[in-house]
Amino acid sequence: MILLAGSSHPVFAQALASSTQISLGNCEVSVFPNGEKRVWITTPLTNQDVAILQSLSDPVDSNIM
């Protein structure tokens, strides 16, 4: 299993991955000049179970990515 974490709580995601011995996948978030965001998942996910950890707290538009 691989845990993917959004941008809202990276410290919590690392602690959760460590305590559950689940691999934390790599995600790269970049922001275009117009404010749009791009997310690249750089960890291979083929034939893997994936859990996504992400808060929907304010600011939602930033945290969801």
Number of C-alpha atoms within 10 A of each C-alpha: 14 19 18 20 23 20 17 20 13 14 11 12 20 15 12 16 18 12 9 8 11 14 15 20 19 16 16 11 13 13 10 8 7 6 9 10 13 11 12 10 12 10 12 10 12 7 7 9 9 15 14 12 16 17 16 12 11 10 10 11 11 15 15 14 18
